Amino acid sequence: MKIKPFTEAPEDVAAYGPVADEAGKRWFELDLREVRGGLVVAVLDGVADRNAAEALKGLRLYVSRDALPPADDDEFYHADLLGLEAVMADGAGPESGKTIGTVRAIIPAGMTEVLEIDRGPGTDTLLVPFTRAAVPEINIKAGRLVIDPPGETEDEPGQDNATNDEINENGKTEE
Protein backbone atom coordinates (compact mmCIF):
# COMPACT_ATOMS: atom_id res chain seq x y z
CA MET A 1 0.00 0.00 0.00
CA LYS A 2 1.03 3.60 -0.51
CA ILE A 3 0.75 5.79 2.57
CA LYS A 4 1.03 9.57 2.71
CA PRO A 5 2.80 10.23 6.02
CA PHE A 6 2.59 13.44 8.03
CA THR A 7 5.96 13.03 9.70
CA GLU A 8 9.12 15.06 9.26
CA ALA A 9 10.88 12.06 7.69
CA PRO A 10 8.42 9.83 5.76
CA GLU A 11 10.02 6.60 6.99
CA ASP A 12 9.33 7.61 10.61
CA VAL A 13 5.69 6.64 10.15
CA ALA A 14 6.63 3.01 10.84
CA ALA A 15 8.57 3.88 14.02
CA TYR A 16 5.49 4.71 16.11
CA GLY A 17 4.11 1.20 16.27
CA PRO A 18 0.76 -0.03 14.99
CA VAL A 19 -1.64 2.33 13.22
CA ALA A 20 -5.42 2.35 13.58
CA ASP A 21 -8.41 3.48 11.58
CA GLU A 22 -10.18 6.65 12.75
CA ALA A 23 -12.60 4.70 14.96
CA GLY A 24 -9.75 2.75 16.56
CA LYS A 25 -11.44 -0.54 15.64
CA ARG A 26 -8.86 -1.90 13.19
CA TRP A 27 -5.14 -1.91 13.95
CA PHE A 28 -2.35 -2.61 11.47
CA GLU A 29 1.37 -3.25 11.83
CA LEU A 30 3.36 -1.55 9.06
CA ASP A 31 6.16 -3.37 7.26
CA LEU A 32 7.97 -0.51 5.51
CA ARG A 33 9.29 -1.46 2.06
CA GLU A 34 10.44 1.87 0.56
CA VAL A 35 9.93 5.60 0.39
CA ARG A 36 9.09 6.90 -3.06
CA GLY A 37 8.22 10.51 -3.88
CA GLY A 38 7.35 11.35 -0.28
CA LEU A 39 5.02 8.35 -0.02
CA VAL A 40 5.70 5.26 2.03
CA VAL A 41 5.20 1.88 0.43
CA ALA A 42 4.33 -0.63 3.13
CA VAL A 43 2.66 -3.95 3.71
CA LEU A 44 -0.08 -3.93 6.33
CA ASP A 45 -0.64 -7.08 8.32
CA GLY A 46 -4.02 -8.61 7.55
CA VAL A 47 -4.10 -7.10 4.05
CA ALA A 48 -3.34 -10.17 1.98
CA ASP A 49 -3.99 -9.11 -1.60
CA ARG A 50 -4.58 -6.25 -3.99
CA ASN A 51 -8.39 -6.38 -3.54
CA ALA A 52 -8.05 -6.04 0.24
CA ALA A 53 -5.64 -3.13 -0.28
CA GLU A 54 -8.03 -1.41 -2.75
CA ALA A 55 -10.83 -1.71 -0.18
CA LEU A 56 -8.74 0.45 2.19
CA LYS A 57 -8.11 3.22 -0.35
CA GLY A 58 -8.68 6.62 1.30
CA LEU A 59 -8.55 5.17 4.82
CA ARG A 60 -6.96 7.53 7.33
CA LEU A 61 -4.53 5.82 9.67
CA TYR A 62 -3.56 7.10 13.11
CA VAL A 63 -0.91 6.30 15.70
CA SER A 64 -1.56 6.25 19.42
CA ARG A 65 -0.87 9.63 21.03
CA ASP A 66 1.21 7.84 23.66
CA ALA A 67 3.60 6.69 20.93
CA LEU A 68 4.43 10.25 19.84
CA PRO A 69 7.35 12.16 21.31
CA PRO A 70 6.53 15.29 23.29
CA ALA A 71 6.37 18.40 21.12
CA ASP A 72 9.33 20.78 21.40
CA ASP A 73 8.88 24.35 22.56
CA ASP A 74 6.93 26.33 19.96
CA GLU A 75 5.83 23.09 18.26
CA PHE A 76 2.31 21.72 18.43
CA TYR A 77 0.43 18.70 17.24
CA HIS A 78 -2.54 19.64 15.10
CA ALA A 79 -4.81 17.64 17.38
CA ASP A 80 -3.81 19.90 20.28
CA LEU A 81 -4.83 23.04 18.39
CA LEU A 82 -8.22 21.82 17.17
CA GLY A 83 -11.03 23.11 19.38
CA LEU A 84 -8.92 25.77 21.11
CA GLU A 85 -10.76 29.00 21.89
CA ALA A 86 -9.51 31.87 19.70
CA VAL A 87 -9.23 35.18 21.55
CA MET A 88 -8.50 38.46 19.75
CA ALA A 89 -5.26 40.13 20.89
CA ASP A 90 -5.43 43.24 23.05
CA GLY A 91 -5.37 46.34 20.88
CA ALA A 92 -6.78 44.47 17.86
CA GLY A 93 -9.73 46.76 17.23
CA PRO A 94 -13.30 46.50 18.49
CA GLU A 95 -13.02 42.75 19.21
CA SER A 96 -9.90 43.24 21.37
CA GLY A 97 -9.72 40.64 24.15
CA LYS A 98 -12.94 38.90 23.04
CA THR A 99 -13.37 35.22 22.27
CA ILE A 100 -14.26 35.12 18.60
CA GLY A 101 -14.49 31.38 17.93
CA THR A 102 -12.68 28.06 17.99
CA VAL A 103 -10.01 26.47 15.83
CA ARG A 104 -11.82 24.17 13.39
CA ALA A 105 -8.99 23.16 11.06
CA ILE A 106 -5.35 23.67 10.16
CA ILE A 107 -4.97 24.13 6.42
CA PRO A 108 -1.63 23.55 4.66
CA ALA A 109 -0.82 26.58 2.54
CA GLY A 110 2.69 26.40 1.13
CA MET A 111 5.40 27.56 3.52
CA THR A 112 2.98 28.23 6.37
CA GLU A 113 -0.28 26.82 7.61
CA VAL A 114 -3.56 28.65 8.12
CA LEU A 115 -5.88 28.32 11.11
CA GLU A 116 -9.56 28.17 10.26
CA ILE A 117 -11.51 29.83 13.08
CA ASP A 118 -15.19 28.85 13.39
CA ARG A 119 -17.06 31.94 14.56
CA GLY A 120 -20.43 30.25 14.95
CA PRO A 121 -23.53 29.55 12.87
CA GLY A 122 -24.35 32.08 10.20
CA THR A 123 -20.92 33.72 10.44
CA ASP A 124 -18.05 33.39 7.98
CA THR A 125 -14.99 31.54 9.22
CA LEU A 126 -11.84 33.52 9.83
CA LEU A 127 -8.57 32.37 8.23
CA VAL A 128 -5.44 33.34 10.14
CA PRO A 129 -1.87 32.56 9.08
CA PHE A 130 -0.26 30.29 11.65
CA THR A 131 2.74 32.55 12.29
CA ARG A 132 4.15 33.99 15.50
CA ALA A 133 2.98 37.47 14.47
CA ALA A 134 -0.62 36.40 13.79
CA VAL A 135 -0.79 33.87 16.67
CA PRO A 136 1.42 35.38 19.39
CA GLU A 137 0.23 33.15 22.24
CA ILE A 138 -0.84 29.51 22.52
CA ASN A 139 -1.84 27.99 25.84
CA ILE A 140 -2.87 24.37 25.35
CA LYS A 141 -3.55 23.81 29.07
CA ALA A 142 -5.88 26.83 29.21
CA GLY A 143 -7.54 25.73 25.96
CA ARG A 144 -6.99 29.00 24.12
CA LEU A 145 -4.83 30.90 21.72
CA VAL A 146 -4.52 34.59 21.02
CA ILE A 147 -4.78 35.82 17.45
CA ASP A 148 -3.76 39.12 15.91
CA PRO A 149 -4.77 38.61 12.28
CA PRO A 150 -3.28 40.87 9.63
CA GLY A 151 -5.64 43.74 8.73
CA GLU A 152 -7.58 43.78 5.53
CA THR A 153 -6.50 46.28 2.92
CA GLU A 154 -9.18 48.85 2.33
CA ASP A 155 -9.62 50.65 -0.96
CA GLU A 156 -8.19 54.15 -1.12
CA PRO A 157 -10.77 56.94 -1.45
CA GLY A 158 -11.58 57.54 -5.09
CA GLN A 159 -10.03 54.26 -6.19
CA ASP A 160 -11.92 52.52 -8.99
CA ASN A 161 -13.21 49.19 -7.70
CA ALA A 162 -13.74 47.52 -11.07
CA THR A 163 -14.30 43.78 -11.13
CA ASN A 164 -12.69 41.49 -13.70
CA ASP A 165 -15.97 41.51 -15.65
CA GLU A 166 -15.71 45.29 -16.05
CA ILE A 167 -12.22 45.28 -17.54
CA ASN A 168 -12.05 45.23 -21.33
CA GLU A 169 -9.48 43.49 -23.48
CA ASN A 170 -7.13 46.53 -23.31
CA GLY A 171 -6.94 46.24 -19.53
CA LYS A 172 -8.94 49.42 -18.99
CA THR A 173 -12.12 49.71 -16.98
CA GLU A 174 -15.37 50.27 -18.77
CA GLU A 175 -17.12 53.56 -18.00
Backbone torsions as a table, in degrees:
resi	resn	phi	psi	omega
1	MET	NA	152.0	173.5
2	LYS	-99.5	133.8	-178.1
3	ILE	-126.6	131.5	174.8
4	LYS	-92.3	106.5	-177.5
5	PRO	-84.3	154.4	174.7
6	PHE	-118.1	54.2	178.1
7	THR	-122.5	158.8	-179.2
8	GLU	-58.7	-48.2	174.3
9	ALA	-109.0	122.5	-174.8
10	PRO	-51.3	-39.2	-177.2
11	GLU	-68.1	-15.4	178.6
12	ASP	-65.9	-17.7	-178.3
13	VAL	-58.1	-29.7	-179.3
14	ALA	-84.4	-10.3	-175.8
15	ALA	-81.7	-11.5	-174.4
16	TYR	-92.3	3.0	179.5
17	GLY	94.0	-161.6	-176.3
18	PRO	-64.4	153.1	176.9
19	VAL	-112.6	154.0	-177.6
20	ALA	-127.6	160.1	171.4
21	ASP	-72.3	172.6	-174.5
22	GLU	-59.5	-34.0	-179.6
23	ALA	-80.3	-12.1	-178.4
24	GLY	74.7	19.2	-177.7
25	LYS	-91.8	-30.7	179.7
26	ARG	-117.4	130.2	179.1
27	TRP	-116.7	144.0	-178.8
28	PHE	-134.3	137.7	167.8
29	GLU	-86.8	140.1	178.3
30	LEU	-101.2	131.3	172.3
31	ASP	-111.5	96.5	-175.2
32	LEU	-66.9	128.5	179.8
33	ARG	-105.7	-44.5	179.8
34	GLU	-166.2	166.0	172.9
35	VAL	-116.4	126.1	-176.5
36	ARG	-137.7	115.6	176.8
37	GLY	60.5	36.9	179.7
38	GLY	82.2	-6.8	177.4
39	LEU	-100.9	150.2	176.6
40	VAL	-100.4	131.4	173.3
41	VAL	-101.8	121.3	-176.0
42	ALA	-143.1	158.8	172.0
43	VAL	-103.0	132.6	177.3
44	LEU	-103.0	133.0	179.2
45	ASP	-64.2	141.8	-178.7
46	GLY	86.7	-4.4	177.6
47	VAL	-109.7	95.1	-167.7
48	ALA	-85.9	-25.8	-175.8
49	ASP	-146.6	177.6	-176.9
50	ARG	-60.4	-39.3	179.7
51	ASN	-63.4	-41.3	178.1
52	ALA	-65.9	-37.2	178.2
53	ALA	-67.7	-43.1	178.2
54	GLU	-60.1	-35.7	180.0
55	ALA	-65.4	-20.0	-179.8
56	LEU	-96.5	1.3	-177.9
57	LYS	-55.8	130.1	179.6
58	GLY	87.4	-4.6	179.9
59	LEU	-68.5	132.3	175.5
60	ARG	-90.1	131.8	-179.2
61	LEU	-111.9	143.7	-176.2
62	TYR	-130.8	151.0	172.4
63	VAL	-103.8	157.9	177.1
64	SER	-65.4	137.5	179.3
65	ARG	-58.4	-35.2	179.9
66	ASP	-63.0	-23.0	-178.8
67	ALA	-81.7	-13.9	-177.1
68	LEU	-84.1	145.8	176.0
69	PRO	-72.6	155.7	177.2
70	PRO	-62.8	145.6	178.6
71	ALA	-70.3	143.5	175.7
72	ASP	-71.1	169.0	173.9
73	ASP	-56.6	139.5	-179.6
74	ASP	62.7	21.2	171.1
75	GLU	-123.7	146.0	-176.9
76	PHE	-142.9	144.6	170.4
77	TYR	-80.6	140.4	179.5
78	HIS	-52.0	-42.2	-178.2
79	ALA	-58.9	-28.9	179.3
80	ASP	-74.7	-25.6	-177.9
81	LEU	-85.6	-30.9	-177.9
82	LEU	-62.5	130.5	179.0
83	GLY	88.8	-6.6	177.8
84	LEU	-65.1	144.4	175.6
85	GLU	-71.9	133.8	178.4
86	ALA	-103.2	119.1	-178.2
87	VAL	-112.8	134.1	179.8
88	MET	-72.1	136.7	-179.2
89	ALA	-61.1	150.4	174.3
90	ASP	-61.1	139.0	179.9
91	GLY	81.1	10.7	-177.6
92	ALA	-98.7	46.3	175.2
93	GLY	84.6	-158.4	-173.5
94	PRO	-65.7	-20.6	179.7
95	GLU	-95.4	10.8	-177.6
96	SER	-50.4	126.1	177.2
97	GLY	77.7	-3.4	-177.8
98	LYS	-91.1	147.8	171.5
99	THR	-74.9	125.6	-177.0
100	ILE	-112.5	-6.5	178.6
101	GLY	161.8	-162.0	179.3
102	THR	-132.1	153.6	179.0
103	VAL	-73.0	118.1	-179.2
104	ARG	-96.3	-36.0	-175.7
105	ALA	-156.1	159.5	171.3
106	ILE	-117.7	119.8	-173.0
107	ILE	-107.4	122.9	175.1
108	PRO	-66.5	134.2	-178.7
109	ALA	-145.7	68.1	178.2
110	GLY	74.2	-125.5	-175.2
111	MET	-73.2	-19.7	179.8
112	THR	-129.4	171.5	175.0
113	GLU	-110.7	165.0	-178.5
114	VAL	-124.7	132.9	174.7
115	LEU	-88.0	131.7	174.7
116	GLU	-99.3	117.0	-177.6
117	ILE	-101.5	119.3	177.1
118	ASP	-83.2	117.4	-177.5
119	ARG	-100.6	12.2	175.2
120	GLY	106.2	168.1	-178.1
121	PRO	-60.3	139.6	177.1
122	GLY	75.4	7.0	-179.6
123	THR	-121.9	139.1	177.7
124	ASP	-63.5	147.5	174.5
125	THR	-73.1	159.0	178.3
126	LEU	-110.6	130.4	177.4
127	LEU	-104.8	125.3	-176.5
128	VAL	-127.4	127.6	177.2
129	PRO	-61.3	137.2	-179.4
130	PHE	-86.9	74.1	178.1
131	THR	-123.7	163.0	178.7
132	ARG	-61.2	-35.7	-179.7
133	ALA	-68.3	-41.2	-176.8
134	ALA	-86.0	-21.5	178.3
135	VAL	-132.0	78.1	-172.8
136	PRO	-74.1	-16.4	-177.2
137	GLU	-144.1	132.8	176.0
138	ILE	-132.0	124.5	178.8
139	ASN	-128.2	92.7	-177.0
140	ILE	-59.7	-45.7	-177.1
141	LYS	-61.7	-36.4	179.1
142	ALA	-82.5	-10.9	178.1
143	GLY	74.1	32.1	-178.3
144	ARG	-149.3	159.5	170.5
145	LEU	-137.7	154.6	179.7
146	VAL	-104.0	134.0	178.3
147	ILE	-119.7	146.3	175.9
148	ASP	-136.1	73.4	-173.3
149	PRO	-64.4	148.3	176.9
150	PRO	-61.1	143.3	-179.5
151	GLY	-69.5	154.2	176.0
152	GLU	-80.0	146.4	177.6
153	THR	-83.0	124.1	178.6
154	GLU	-96.2	151.7	179.2
155	ASP	-67.8	142.9	176.4
156	GLU	-71.2	146.9	177.2
157	PRO	-55.7	135.0	178.1
158	GLY	82.3	-3.0	-179.9
159	GLN	-72.5	138.9	178.1
160	ASP	-77.2	125.3	-177.8
161	ASN	-101.6	49.4	-177.6
162	ALA	-67.5	142.4	174.3
163	THR	-90.2	169.6	178.7
164	ASN	-58.3	-33.6	-179.9
165	ASP	-66.0	-23.0	-176.6
166	GLU	-93.9	3.2	-178.8
167	ILE	-101.5	126.1	-177.8
168	ASN	-82.5	-179.1	-175.0
169	GLU	-65.4	-16.4	177.6
170	ASN	-88.4	0.0	179.1
171	GLY	83.2	10.4	-179.7
172	LYS	-105.7	150.3	179.3
173	THR	-76.3	146.6	176.8
174	GLU	-79.4	141.3	178.8
175	GLU	-91.9	NA	NA
